[in-house]
Amino acid sequence: MGTVVALGGQFGGAKLADGLYRLRKRDLTVIVNTGDDFEHLGLAFSPDLDTMLYTLSGIASPNAGWEPRGETYRLFEMLKMAGGPDRIRLGDQSLALPILRSEGLASGRTLSELTRDFCQHLDIDAKIVPMSDDRIRTQILTEEGAVSFQDYFTQLACEPVVTGFHYANASEAQIPDAIVNALRAPDLEAVVIGPCNPYHTVQPILEIGGMRALLRKQGAPVIAVSPIVGGDALQGSAGKMMQELGHIPLPRTVAMAYYKLIDGFIIDQVDAEQAEGLRASGIEVLVAPTVMRSPNDRVDLAVQVINFARHIAEVKAEAL
Amino acid sequence: MGTVVALGGQFGGAKLADGLYRLRKRDLTVIVNTGDDFEHLGLAFSPDLDTMLYTLSGIASPNAGWEPRGETYRLFEMLKMAGGPDRIRLGDQSLALPILRSEGLASGRTLSELTRDFCQHLDIDAKIVPMSDDRIRTQILTEEGAVSFQDYFTQLACEPVVTGFHYANASEAQIPDAIVNALRAPDLEAVVIGPCNPYHTVQPILEIGGMRALLRKQGAPVIAVSPIVGGDALQGSAGKMMQELGHIPLPRTVAMAYYKLIDGFIIDQVDAEQAEGLRASGIEVLVAPTVMRSPNDRVDLAVQVINFARHIAEVKAEAL
């Protein structure tokens, strides 16, 4: 068995990474989006990193992986009572990692080092690595101006019409060594793009200077799982964004976002009739149950992803 | 009715201030010790200020006024799980003010301004004022070296033998305007030193450059309530410290610490037989129930304090 690299963020990306983690343990590296990181109350929030940490350590809420199970809001209630900002609802447990991260960054440690420490303490054998230790902040361009995802999602309730994205500082950012090493590993078997928002969760990773070249140079199949199922995103605002950008919220639109990057594309059973059309455009397609409701669903999808990657690798090998 | 100034910290000082607050509302100013403030996890903790805020706003735990009622520790459990420090147990609600304070200080606001905002949001009409906006850190000198009160209390479990105190930066610190104005108010009726540790809760306030002169120049009686009852401190380590400093833990030792500062001294009923000796040394003494178990006890003691101050003022006036 070789190694696997997963990339993405959000709960969808974390659930698939969790399935892969159950199969591969320490042979999994997860590259996590930090473009939606933000500062609030002087603390360093990394929502995609924390969702990944909670999910792979098994403490995530089963239905809301961005926070630990049984979350409470005592600190937030007190904060509001004392005149603090109420626009972002903060869970008690969910504040622990941002507090430790802020202190660590202030003392000169990198996001990679801090995340590695969190993995160790939370008994996660996989390597969870931020896409960069440099500060990258995705700007969502809307008809009402450029905003962070956090502001778009909380203050603006996803209402403004999205016109584009800007990945500030991405091209000049450095790729952490752990990512370079994982993508250059001779036994790399698959690179998996999770079912998450292509625009602000996956694209920022791809925009980092040298990342696309690294992905192209490595020989393992790149597989993406569609976050669009039955005409909309399972969670989040990808469907709405697609429409506003002039696209139809279909798996095809996701595949186009990963043009020339992916070797295989997995769509859900409810979208089975779209497989032929996608194949006609030259994409290898697998139809599979992609909605992960239970822990077993995560492992089942991970098995499908790995087998699909193996199949593609075999086809490639035969073609040579 | 005139105005009243209370000074001190800890739960004892807060409970008496609360009694005075019920009587005087906006006509009370509380000068709070900040010598035991500390930084932890990058956050600005002001334990005496927070105890005062919780107590006067009525949200303090009845038996542990340094935290809000019904405190939980979810964040702390998560923090420890993620490898964070476990030496200081942090309550969920108790972290709200330190987080807001850290952010406020980082953005250039003063401790006085932030505390005034907290009072406003927590519906406290009294003025709670830090003894200074400058950083003062009391060092407890022990046979094992100089430590902060926080380290002495938590990490060292109050074990090292205390040899003295150092009030770092106190003499150069500035007194906030709100304190100067309160102590110069023409209708000032009493200055009340709460039943708290004389060494690290009251003395730091007195060590601020110009504070003793301000207290001496104002005409209202200065009344202290003994924190030593029945041969030991009701709460905390004042009794142990006194013994290690070569004193007997008696009200007299407290009175000596306030030598030439106080006009009247209140001791508990259980120490009634010590009143004569104290009076023989020239101190006006009132024997009263000083142990505040209920909210009514706080008001009762506050009434005794005010009446005692009036009595002393009358005696003084007659003597002129």
Contacts between the chains, C-beta under 8 A, distances in Angstrom:
chain1	res1	chain2	res2	distance
A	41	B	99	5.4
A	41	B	100	7.2
A	41	B	103	5.1
A	42	B	42	7.8
A	42	B	99	7.3
A	42	B	102	5.5
A	42	B	103	4.1
A	42	B	106	5.6
A	43	B	99	7.3
A	59	B	81	7.9
A	68	B	78	6.5
A	71	B	74	8.0
A	72	B	72	6.6
A	72	B	74	5.4
A	72	B	92	7.1
A	74	B	71	8.0
A	74	B	72	5.4
A	74	B	74	7.3
A	74	B	92	4.0
A	74	B	93	5.1
A	75	B	75	6.4
A	75	B	92	4.6
A	75	B	93	6.1
A	75	B	95	5.3
A	75	B	96	5.2
A	75	B	99	7.8
A	76	B	96	7.9
A	77	B	93	7.5
A	78	B	68	6.5
A	78	B	92	7.8
A	78	B	93	4.2
A	78	B	96	3.8
A	78	B	97	7.6
A	79	B	96	4.2
A	79	B	99	6.9
A	79	B	100	6.6
A	81	B	59	7.9
A	81	B	96	7.8
A	81	B	121	6.6
A	81	B	122	6.7
A	82	B	96	5.7
A	82	B	97	5.9
A	82	B	100	5.9
A	82	B	118	5.5
A	82	B	121	5.2
A	82	B	122	6.3
A	83	B	100	7.3
A	83	B	117	5.7
A	83	B	118	7.0
A	83	B	120	7.3
A	83	B	121	3.6
A	84	B	96	6.7
A	84	B	99	7.6
A	84	B	100	5.1
A	92	B	72	7.1
A	92	B	74	4.0
A	92	B	75	4.6
A	92	B	78	7.7
A	92	B	92	4.5
A	93	B	74	5.1
A	93	B	75	6.1
A	93	B	77	7.5
A	93	B	78	4.2
A	95	B	75	5.4
A	95	B	95	7.4
A	96	B	75	5.2
A	96	B	76	7.8
A	96	B	78	3.8
A	96	B	79	4.2
A	96	B	81	7.8
A	96	B	82	5.7
A	96	B	84	6.7
A	97	B	78	7.6
A	97	B	82	5.9
A	99	B	41	5.4
A	99	B	42	7.3
A	99	B	43	7.3
A	99	B	75	7.8
A	99	B	79	6.9
A	99	B	84	7.6
A	100	B	41	7.2
A	100	B	79	6.6
A	100	B	82	6.0
A	100	B	83	7.4
A	100	B	84	5.1
A	102	B	42	5.5
A	103	B	41	5.1
A	103	B	42	4.1
A	106	B	42	5.6
A	117	B	83	5.7
A	118	B	82	5.5
A	118	B	83	7.0
A	120	B	83	7.3
A	121	B	81	6.6
A	121	B	82	5.2
A	121	B	83	3.7
A	122	B	81	6.7
A	122	B	82	6.3
